[in-house]
Amino acid sequence: MVMSRDQNAGRIQRVRIDNSTFERVEEFKYLGTTLTNQNSIQEEIKSRLRSGNACHHSVQVAIQKFKD
């Protein structure tokens, strides 16, 4: 395996491994988890809270319809 990287003012822009080039990104999803270049979990926590709130709201609407 051969690795190289292009640098611009000290910041990695691309990583090349063999014949594959990977661009630098601020964040991406991997196995359902948001990973950031700052190794921060705040966005992941916010995303999971939004998802949980949406699920809770859907259940509450379904329960309310069932009661009526």
C-alpha positions in Angstrom: 0.0 0.0 0.0 1.3 3.4 -1.0 0.0 6.5 0.8 0.6 10.2 -0.1 -1.1 13.4 0.7 -1.4 16.9 -0.9 -1.0 19.7 1.5 -2.1 23.3 1.3 -1.0 25.7 4.1 -0.6 22.8 6.5 -4.2 21.4 5.9 -4.6 18.0 4.2 -6.8 18.4 1.1 -6.6 14.9 -0.3 -5.3 11.5 0.8 -4.2 9.0 -1.8 -4.0 5.3 -1.0 -2.8 3.2 -4.0 -5.1 4.3 -6.9 -7.9 5.8 -4.7 -8.0 9.5 -3.8 -10.1 10.7 -0.8 -11.2 14.3 -0.5 -11.1 16.1 2.9 -14.7 16.7 4.3 -16.0 18.4 7.4 -18.3 15.5 8.3 -19.7 12.2 7.0 -21.9 9.4 8.0 -20.3 6.0 8.8 -22.4 3.1 9.9 -25.2 5.5 10.9 -22.9 7.7 13.0 -21.9 11.2 12.0 -18.1 11.7 12.2 -16.6 15.2 12.1 -13.1 16.4 11.4 -13.1 17.9 14.9 -14.0 14.6 16.5 -17.0 16.3 18.0 -20.2 14.4 19.0 -22.5 17.4 19.5 -24.0 17.0 16.0 -24.5 13.3 16.5 -26.3 13.9 19.8 -28.6 16.6 18.2 -29.4 14.2 15.3 -30.3 11.4 17.7 -32.5 13.7 19.8 -34.3 14.9 16.7 -34.9 11.4 15.6 -36.1 10.3 19.1 -38.4 13.3 19.3 -39.9 12.6 15.8 -40.5 9.0 16.9 -42.1 10.0 20.1 -44.4 12.5 18.3 -45.5 9.8 15.8 -46.4 7.5 18.7 -48.3 10.2 20.5 -50.3 11.0 17.3 -51.1 7.3 16.8 -52.2 6.9 20.5 -54.4 10.0 20.2 -56.1 8.6 17.1 -56.6 5.3 18.8 -58.3 7.0 21.8 -60.7 9.0 19.6 
